[in-house]
Amino acid sequence: MKVQRSMIFKANIDIDQYLTKQSSLGRILTLKMNPNQVLTVKKKSEYYVNISFDISQTCYTNGIYSLPSGHVVVTDYANAKLKLFGQHYKVSDYCDMADFPLDVCQITSSEVAVALGYTGVQFMSVSNRQLVYGRKLQLPHAASDIVHHQGALYITSGHALYHYTLTGALVKKLYENISDSMTGK
């Protein structure tokens, strides 16, 4: 025996009446702060980021991102490595990069994207406290800085700002500094 069911949505007209009586849905409060207020650093910590496999004793960390898990991903430009730090800020894993890593941004709670200069963008995941290579985007320009926002990648080449999808499709060149002789024009 089959029983058919149907559903009908009946709007609550009280909501409409209530909202039409309101002058706004809320308000934004601006806090007045003293622009001359001196901020004091209460705690400073330094952490050793070198590992035994580093070529250079100097680490040039240009990109850093803290994941929700408490792990911190750091680019090491001087040694062409991406380093993963545990919750006590000790290197728990590292990966060699195809080019010098310049910046890093979070894609998901366990995935980051690394800007690799002229090599493109390398996606990396964190799984079981280890870095795992993911897909790679080849770009027709350098990738010096990278930001992820609402499913979109924003990548700078040093002279231009580009909007890409996560699959690597160019949406639009948003800005280019045409006054600089290094733009290629």
VENNORBEL-V129544 format. One record per pair of residues at least 6 apart in sequence whose ideal C-beta (glycine too) atoms are under 7 Angstrom apart, sorted by the first residue. I is the first residue (numbers start at 1). J is the second residue. D is the distance in whole Angstrom. If there is no record, write none. Layout:
# VENNORBEL-V129544
i | j | d
I | J | D
I | J | D
This chain:
# VENNORBEL-V129544
i | j | d
47 | 89 | 4
49 | 59 | 5
49 | 61 | 7
49 | 74 | 7
49 | 76 | 7
49 | 83 | 6
49 | 91 | 7
50 | 57 | 6
50 | 59 | 6
51 | 91 | 5
51 | 94 | 6
54 | 79 | 5
55 | 79 | 6
56 | 78 | 4
56 | 79 | 5
58 | 78 | 5
59 | 76 | 5
59 | 78 | 6
59 | 79 | 6
60 | 76 | 7
60 | 77 | 4
60 | 78 | 4
61 | 74 | 5
61 | 75 | 6
61 | 76 | 6
62 | 75 | 5
62 | 77 | 5
62 | 102 | 6
62 | 103 | 6
63 | 75 | 4
63 | 101 | 7
63 | 102 | 7
63 | 103 | 4
63 | 104 | 4
64 | 72 | 7
64 | 74 | 5
65 | 73 | 5
65 | 104 | 5
65 | 105 | 6
65 | 106 | 5
65 | 112 | 6
66 | 72 | 5
67 | 73 | 7
67 | 106 | 7
67 | 109 | 7
67 | 110 | 7
67 | 126 | 6
68 | 109 | 5
69 | 126 | 7
70 | 87 | 4
71 | 84 | 6
71 | 85 | 6
71 | 86 | 6
71 | 126 | 6
72 | 85 | 4
72 | 89 | 7
73 | 82 | 6
73 | 84 | 6
73 | 104 | 6
73 | 112 | 5
74 | 83 | 5
74 | 85 | 6
75 | 82 | 6
75 | 101 | 4
75 | 102 | 7
75 | 103 | 7
75 | 104 | 5
75 | 114 | 7
76 | 83 | 6
77 | 100 | 5
77 | 101 | 6
77 | 102 | 7
80 | 96 | 6
80 | 97 | 5
80 | 99 | 7
80 | 100 | 5
80 | 101 | 7
81 | 94 | 5
81 | 95 | 7
81 | 96 | 6
81 | 97 | 6
82 | 94 | 7
82 | 95 | 5
82 | 97 | 6
82 | 101 | 6
82 | 114 | 6
82 | 124 | 6
82 | 131 | 6
83 | 91 | 5
83 | 94 | 5
84 | 92 | 5
84 | 93 | 4
84 | 94 | 7
84 | 126 | 6
84 | 131 | 5
85 | 91 | 6
85 | 92 | 7
86 | 92 | 4
86 | 129 | 7
92 | 129 | 5
93 | 129 | 7
93 | 130 | 5
93 | 131 | 5
94 | 131 | 7
95 | 124 | 7
95 | 131 | 5
95 | 133 | 7
97 | 114 | 7
97 | 116 | 6
97 | 122 | 6
98 | 116 | 6
98 | 119 | 5
98 | 122 | 7
99 | 116 | 4
99 | 117 | 5
99 | 118 | 6
99 | 119 | 4
100 | 117 | 6
101 | 114 | 5
101 | 116 | 6
102 | 115 | 5
102 | 117 | 6
102 | 144 | 5
102 | 145 | 7
103 | 115 | 4
103 | 144 | 7
103 | 145 | 5
103 | 146 | 5
104 | 112 | 5
104 | 114 | 5
105 | 112 | 6
105 | 113 | 6
105 | 146 | 5
105 | 147 | 5
105 | 148 | 5
106 | 112 | 6
106 | 148 | 6
107 | 113 | 5
107 | 123 | 7
107 | 148 | 5
110 | 125 | 6
110 | 126 | 5
110 | 127 | 7
111 | 123 | 6
111 | 125 | 5
111 | 134 | 7
112 | 124 | 5
113 | 121 | 5
113 | 123 | 5
113 | 146 | 6
113 | 148 | 6
113 | 153 | 7
114 | 121 | 7
114 | 122 | 5
114 | 124 | 6
115 | 121 | 6
115 | 143 | 4
115 | 144 | 6
115 | 145 | 6
115 | 146 | 4
115 | 155 | 7
116 | 122 | 6
116 | 143 | 6
117 | 142 | 6
117 | 143 | 7
117 | 144 | 7
118 | 142 | 5
120 | 136 | 6
120 | 137 | 5
120 | 138 | 5
120 | 139 | 5
120 | 143 | 6
121 | 136 | 7
121 | 137 | 4
121 | 139 | 7
121 | 143 | 5
121 | 146 | 6
122 | 136 | 5
123 | 134 | 4
123 | 135 | 5
123 | 136 | 7
124 | 131 | 5
124 | 132 | 7
124 | 133 | 6
124 | 134 | 6
125 | 132 | 5
125 | 134 | 6
137 | 168 | 4
141 | 157 | 4
141 | 160 | 7
142 | 157 | 5
142 | 158 | 6
143 | 155 | 5
143 | 157 | 7
144 | 156 | 6
144 | 157 | 6
144 | 158 | 5
145 | 156 | 4
146 | 153 | 6
146 | 155 | 5
147 | 154 | 5
151 | 166 | 6
152 | 163 | 6
152 | 165 | 7
153 | 164 | 4
153 | 166 | 6
154 | 161 | 6
154 | 163 | 6
155 | 162 | 5
155 | 164 | 6
159 | 176 | 6
159 | 177 | 5
159 | 180 | 6
159 | 182 | 6
159 | 183 | 5
160 | 173 | 6
160 | 175 | 6
160 | 176 | 4
160 | 177 | 7
161 | 174 | 5
161 | 175 | 4
162 | 170 | 6
162 | 173 | 6
162 | 174 | 7
163 | 171 | 4
163 | 172 | 5
163 | 174 | 6
164 | 170 | 6
164 | 171 | 6
165 | 171 | 6
176 | 183 | 6
177 | 183 | 6
178 | 185 | 6
